[in-house]
Amino acid sequence: MNIGQAVEALKAGKKVGRAGWHGKGMWLALSQPAIGAGHGTPFVYITVPTGGQHPWNASQVDLLADDWSIVE
């Protein structure tokens, strides 16, 4: 998949990742704000192999990659 397809999958509630990432167990998901949570917009976060979750920003390489896939 390309980045556009990966974003659509995120919007549909799926987790996505890239074959080109160096860590196994890394994936993205979309955080939807809860009502009254203090932030009003969704954001993308990455889960890393140790289980930590962090806000994610795409690199140029990520934006142009065609190796995105849905993570089960």
Steps between C-alpha positions, in 0.01 A plus 500: 500500500604863465464767771153605380372146532669467840326818623164369381566176689582702815173691462319165477647394835780278367864493613764547229874454472783495249713209389793744477499585871793349687307392810258210507180576688481865391164627382286812473146560620267797514407645837148639504447752783244416762240763576644729767851354465666839459613457139262541214667346198600145413869419476715213379718314748766233460535195720860381531626148578532573873130589506542876537273730305607838366354765267627433147615731224559366150843526341549571131588133453176391673290732284644361178510131600285233336562229760223591744278217621224434751629351825290229659 
